[in-house]
Amino acid sequence: MHSATLPTPVDTPWYRALSKKQWQILIASNLGWMFDGFENYALILTAGTVMLQLLPPEQHASLSLYVGAAIGINLLGWGVGGMLGGILADYIGRKRMMVIAILAYSIMTGLSAFAWNFWSFVVLRFLVGVAVGSEWATGSSMMAELWPDRPRGKGAGLMQCGLGLGFFVAALAWLFIAPIGEHAWRAMYMLGVLPALLTLWIRRAIPESALWEAVKAKRDAARERLRSGSALSTSDEQLTRFTLTDLFTDTTVRRRTILVFLMSLATTVGFWSVSTWVPPFIASVAGRAGLPAAKWASYAGMAYTLGSITGYVLLGFLADAFGRKPVTIAFFVLAFVMTPILFFTTTHPYWLLMLAFVSAIFSNGQYTWMPVWLPELYPTRMRATALAFAFNAPRFLAFLGPLLAGAMIVSFGGYGQAAMVLVSVYALGILAAPFLPETKGKPLPE
């Protein structure tokens, strides 16, 4: 039996109950997700500069439209890749899929530095999104399967904060790379090749999930019985069924999948459609106060990122202390409450930075409910597929957010009004979460 499945005394501090391999899988998953964050935030930081260079001058008047298209297409790729990566992780293994994903997004990011026009750029960024999306479900499944039951939420939170760290590292790197000149964005994308080196360490230091290996052996045996024409048991039929189909065949699993899709849709729309407006909103307020708008957009981005990192970790620790269900619902409610407070209560730039930090704890930090709760709702045979579906399917709707953002802000009369319309989606999460089972401290379904 793998050490991750062995119980530990309740009075043992959680960090002392972990083996070296369990710490290593946390580091690998956190770094993989950190580089995911770097790759995506690098696009947000550089998209305007890229479009100015790659588009002919007569199209510069529509710059925001092209920037939104590039970001939206990248997000669409993330959805496609996430679905494929999760399914593959259930068939070829968690470790192998993680290595493939990191190698793929490193290479594709490096190639996007050589884009020569708009279409070459968005095609390459779509492929970056495909590779980036395929990493999260793999890392989350590995964390859940290799960590003990009691501190699993903490591990998920510490893994999830890698996204915020990646955003912060990208902002810091761009601060030094941007002054290079007009081709600084190419240097930024070349820097994105570095994560490939991580795969060398992963191959040597990280074990494959013992839970997945056991299921793979059972799946291979069930397929052999199917080929030989032998009668299949119910468990054999489940193992030979395509994992994505399996999500919607069993009544209980299907019901859970619909609920977590609604919750994930709420989190994803809130993140991609509202949080991306915070830096330009604060920059516009600072500009009206006679302060340098570009600098304040950077300050806002850093405050929001630090709040996100805090929230990612905090939700994981709170979920282990108080349960998955109450903490997740609380984060949805507080994310909704903080939105009007951020956009309508003050025009003082310094207060806005503080409110952005607090708002991000709940609006972005709520993402951690997924790596904490989702692995505990699904059996090993379909775990990565289920995580991939819940995490990525909403992106097939959310990718429209960056495309429609400008029009929405104009239509609703400002950032705050548009944000309030979109955060009403949190009601889906608040209503759906109570119908899922509480899984705090329980063993993973096998």
Salt bridges, closest charged atoms under 4 A:
ASP90 OD1 - ARG94 NH1 2.65
GLU145 OE2 - ARG94 NH2 2.65
GLU145 OE2 - ARG383 NH1 2.81
ASP149 OD1 - ARG152 NH2 2.29
GLU182 OE2 - HIS183 NE2 3.75
ASP220 OD2 - LYS216 NZ 2.91
GLU224 OE1 - ARG227 NH2 2.92
ASP236 OD1 - ARG225 NH2 2.88
ASP246 OD1 - ARG241 NH1 2.89
ASP246 OD2 - ARG381 NE 2.66
ASP320 OD2 - LYS154 NZ 3.33
ASP320 OD1 - ARG324 NH1 2.86
GLU376 OE2 - ARG152 NH1 2.78
GLU376 OE2 - ARG324 NH2 2.76
